């Protein structure tokens, strides 16, 4: 078991290094540079060149990359030209909102997906299964930002059940119970919007596992021994079908990254996704590269987590 984890970690490190190079080079290929559009347009070209030289923007790419990596190792992600503050501090202010939104989304995802997947798999080819499967197909075909706009319009503006922007009600003192309740309340609608689209893959995967497990020999044997149908499902089919779903928990974290980027923009939710889109439009290079790197590392670690969990529930996939 530990050999498998160590080997996966050794594979993960080169992936992160390659990701950092890729992210940096993509930022270099973007039009303009960190000063484009953020300075007085009347400034002289000579003064502008002095600024670029001072910031090291005229250095070769590999020199800039090594300087950037050196800062990363020391926890220095650079300076945001738009917000006039350290990128580390800026991301720290937003990361908890994104973590809360992701936690709410994951909670809703499993609360909705597991019962629907069980019903769809147990009563496959029934009208109820057809309805759940139709919802899954519709969810696969619906862009998440379109769905989030509909949810915002219906439950935010028309019904007024949820706030339409922000992460907390104004005037609340941080650290109070009302403050934390407001934080969760503001995350409910965007989190539910992500979950209602994210559940479709889990529903279909769980349904397929249950339908496949129902035909296994040990299930036929259990029924032949006189076990009740509820016992067969609860003790054998459901338990064996749920393990692979649990193993893909890490992939659920990875899939949340794309969802939070668009949903935070729709709901004006001040998390890392909204910061990412704003930084792209403002060409805030230090923030963009830092966020892309963090999102990429989260995806790599999510895949690593899935491999580790899957190796625990199914030892056959471990690397010898």
C-alpha positions in Angstrom: 0.0 0.0 0.0 2.7 2.5 1.0 4.8 1.6 -2.1 1.8 2.5 -4.2 1.4 5.9 -2.5 5.1 6.7 -2.7 5.1 5.8 -6.4 2.1 8.0 -7.1 3.7 10.9 -5.2 6.9 10.5 -7.3 4.7 10.7 -10.4 2.8 13.7 -9.1 5.9 15.9 -8.5 7.1 16.0 -12.2 3.5 16.7 -13.1 3.4 19.8 -10.9 6.8 20.9 -12.3 5.6 20.5 -15.9 2.3 22.3 -15.0 4.2 25.3 -13.6 6.3 25.6 -16.8 3.2 25.3 -19.0 1.3 27.9 -16.9 4.2 30.3 -17.1 4.7 29.9 -20.8 0.9 30.4 -21.5 1.0 33.6 -19.5 4.0 34.8 -21.6 2.2 34.2 -24.8 -0.8 36.3 -23.7 -1.1 39.6 -25.5 0.7 42.5 -23.8 2.3 42.1 -20.4 1.6 42.9 -16.7 1.7 46.6 -17.4 -0.6 46.7 -20.4 -3.7 48.7 -19.8 -2.8 49.4 -16.1 -0.8 52.6 -16.5 -1.4 56.1 -17.7 -1.7 56.0 -21.5 0.1 59.3 -21.7 3.3 58.0 -20.1 6.3 58.2 -22.3 7.7 55.0 -24.0 11.0 55.7 -22.2 9.4 55.7 -18.7 7.4 52.6 -19.6 10.6 50.8 -20.7 12.2 51.8 -17.4 9.3 50.2 -15.5 9.5 47.0 -17.5 13.2 46.8 -16.8 12.7 47.4 -13.1 10.1 44.6 -12.9 12.3 42.2 -14.9 9.8 42.0 -17.8 12.6 42.3 -20.3 14.5 39.4 -19.0 14.6 36.0 -20.9 11.7 33.8 -20.1 13.8 31.2 -18.3 15.2 33.9 -16.0 11.6 35.2 -15.3 10.5 31.6 -14.7 13.3 30.9 -12.2 12.5 34.1 -10.4 8.8 33.2 -10.3 9.5 29.6 -9.0 11.9 31.0 -6.4 9.1 33.2 -5.1 6.7 30.3 -5.1 9.0 28.3 -2.9 9.2 31.1 -0.4 5.4 31.6 -0.5 5.7 34.8 -2.5 3.3 34.7 -5.5 4.1 38.2 -6.6 2.2 41.5 -6.5 -1.2 42.2 -8.0 -1.1 45.2 -10.2 -4.8 45.7 -10.0 -5.4 45.3 -6.3 -2.0 46.8 -5.2 -1.4 44.0 -2.7 0.4 40.6 -2.4 -1.2 37.8 -4.4 -0.8 35.5 -1.5 -2.8 37.8 0.7 -5.4 38.4 -2.0 -5.9 34.7 -2.6 -6.1 34.0 1.1 -9.1 36.4 1.3 -10.9 34.5 -1.4 -9.9 30.9 -0.8 -12.2 30.3 2.2 -15.3 31.4 0.2 -14.4 28.9 -2.6 -13.8 26.1 -0.1 -17.2 26.8 1.5 -18.9 26.8 -1.8 -17.2 23.6 -2.8 -18.2 21.9 0.5 -21.8 23.0 0.0 -21.7 21.7 -3.6 -20.2 18.3 -2.6 -22.8 17.9 0.1 -25.7 18.6 -2.2 -24.1 16.4 -4.9 -24.0 13.3 -2.8 -27.3 14.0 -1.0 -29.0 14.1 -4.4 -27.0 11.7 -6.5 -26.9 8.6 -4.2 -30.7 8.2 -3.6 -31.4 8.9 -7.3 -28.7 6.5 -8.4 -29.9 3.8 -6.1 -33.6 4.2 -7.3 -32.5 4.3 -10.9 -30.3 1.2 -10.6 -32.7 -0.8 -8.5 -35.7 -0.2 -10.7 -33.9 0.0 -14.0 -36.0 0.2 -17.2 -39.0 1.4 -15.1 -40.8 4.8 -15.8 -39.0 6.2 -12.7 -35.6 5.1 -14.1 -36.5 6.7 -17.4 -37.3 10.0 -15.7 -34.0 10.0 -13.7 -32.0 9.0 -16.8 -33.7 11.8 -18.8 -32.7 14.3 -16.2 -29.1 13.0 -16.4 -29.0 13.4 -20.2 -30.5 16.9 -19.8 -27.8 17.8 -17.2 -25.0 16.5 -19.4 -26.3 18.8 -22.2 -26.9 21.9 -20.1 -24.0 24.4 -19.7 -23.5 25.2 -16.1 -23.4 29.0 -16.5 -26.7 28.9 -18.3 -28.3 26.8 -15.6 -26.8 29.1 -12.9 -28.4 32.1 -14.6 -31.8 30.4 -14.6 -31.4 29.5 -10.9 -30.4 33.1 -10.1 -33.3 34.5 -12.0 -35.9 32.1 -10.5 -34.8 31.7 -6.9 -33.0 35.0 -6.5 -34.9 37.6 -8.3 -38.4 36.2 -8.9 -39.0 34.3 -5.6 -36.4 36.2 -3.5 -35.6 33.1 -1.5 -31.8 33.6 -1.7 -29.3 36.5 -2.0 -28.3 37.3 -5.5 -24.7 38.4 -4.9 -21.9 38.5 -2.4 -20.8 36.0 0.3 -22.2 37.6 3.4 -24.8 40.2 4.4 -23.3 43.7 5.0 -22.9 45.0 8.5 -22.3 41.6 10.2 -19.3 41.3 12.5 -16.9 38.5 11.5 -16.8 35.7 14.0 -20.4 35.9 15.2 -23.0 33.2 14.7 -25.0 35.5 12.4 -21.9 36.0 10.2 -21.3 32.3 9.7 -25.0 31.6 9.1 -25.0 34.4 6.5 -21.9 32.9 4.8 -23.6 29.5 4.5 -26.9 31.1 3.3 -25.1 33.0 0.5 -23.4 29.8 -0.6 -26.6 27.7 -0.8 -27.9 28.8 -4.2 -24.6 28.8 -6.1 -23.7 25.5 -4.4 -27.0 23.9 -5.4 -26.6 25.2 -8.9 -23.3 23.4 -9.3 -24.6 20.3 -7.6 -27.7 19.9 -9.8 -25.4 19.7 -12.8 -22.6 17.7 -11.2 -24.9 14.9 -9.9 -25.6 13.5 -13.3 -22.3 11.7 -13.7 -22.5 10.2 -10.2 -26.1 9.1 -10.8 -25.2 7.4 -14.0 -22.1 5.8 -12.6 -23.9 4.5 -9.5 -26.8 3.2 -11.7 -24.5 1.3 -13.9 -22.7 -0.2 -11.0 -25.9 -1.4 -9.4 -27.3 -2.8 -12.6 -24.0 -4.7 -13.2 -23.7 -5.9 -9.6 -27.3 -7.3 -9.7 -26.2 -9.8 -12.3 -23.1 -11.1 -10.4 -23.0 -14.7 -9.3 -22.8 -13.9 -5.6 -26.0 -12.0 -5.8 -27.7 -14.9 -7.5 -26.4 -17.1 -4.8 -27.7 -14.8 -2.0 -31.1 -14.9 -3.5 -31.0 -18.7 -3.9 -30.3 -19.0 -0.2 -33.5 -17.2 0.6 -32.2 -13.7 1.5 -34.8 -11.0 1.3 -34.7 -8.5 -1.5 -34.0 -5.6 0.9 -31.1 -7.6 2.5 -29.7 -8.4 -0.9 -29.7 -4.7 -1.9 -28.5 -3.2 1.4 -25.9 -5.8 2.3 -24.5 -6.8 -1.1 -25.6 -4.7 -4.1 -25.5 -1.2 -2.5 -22.4 -1.8 -0.5 -20.4 -3.1 -3.4 -21.7 -0.4 -5.8 -21.0 2.5 -3.5 -17.3 1.7 -3.0 -16.2 2.9 -6.5 -18.3 6.0 -6.2 -16.5 6.8 -3.0 -13.2 6.2 -4.7 -14.0 8.9 -7.3 -14.4 11.5 -4.6 -11.1 13.1 -5.7 -12.4 13.5 -9.2 -15.5 15.3 -7.8 -13.2 17.9 -6.3 -11.5 18.3 -9.7 -14.8 18.8 -11.5 -15.8 21.5 -9.0 -13.0 23.8 -10.3 -14.6 24.5 -13.6 -18.0 24.9 -12.0 -17.0 27.4 -9.4 -15.2 29.6 -12.0 -18.4 30.2 -13.9 -20.9 30.1 -11.1 -19.0 32.6 -8.9 -19.1 35.0 -11.9 -22.8 34.6 -12.3 -23.6 35.1 -8.6 -20.8 37.7 -8.1 -19.6 35.4 -5.4 -16.2 36.7 -4.2 -14.1 33.5 -4.5 -11.1 32.4 -6.5 -13.2 31.7 -9.6 -14.5 35.2 -9.8 -11.0 36.5 -9.0 -9.6 34.4 -11.9 -12.0 35.8 -14.5 -11.5 39.4 -13.3 -7.7 39.0 -13.4 -7.8 37.7 -17.0 -9.8 40.6 -18.2 -7.5 43.0 -16.4 -4.3 41.2 -17.5 -3.2 40.8 -13.9 -0.6 38.2 -14.8 0.7 37.4 -11.4 -2.8 36.6 -10.1 -3.7 34.6 -13.2 -0.6 32.4 -13.2 -0.9 31.8 -9.5 -4.6 30.8 -9.7 -4.1 28.5 -12.7 -1.2 26.8 -10.9 -3.4 26.3 -7.8 -6.3 25.0 -9.8 -3.9 22.6 -11.7 -2.3 21.4 -8.4 -5.8 20.8 -7.0 -6.7 18.7 -10.0 -3.5 16.7 -9.7 -4.0 16.1 -6.0 -7.7 15.2 -6.6 -6.6 12.5 -9.1 -4.0 11.3 -6.5 -6.6 11.1 -3.8 -8.9 9.1 -6.1 -6.1 6.7 -6.9 -5.3 6.2 -3.2 -9.0 5.7 -2.2 -9.5 3.3 -5.1 -6.4 1.3 -4.2 -7.9 0.9 -0.7 -11.3 -0.3 -1.8 -10.0 -2.4 -4.7 -6.4 -3.7 -4.0 -6.3 -5.2 -7.5 -5.4 -1.9 -9.1 -2.3 -1.3 -7.0 1.0 -1.0 -8.8 3.2 -4.0 -8.1 
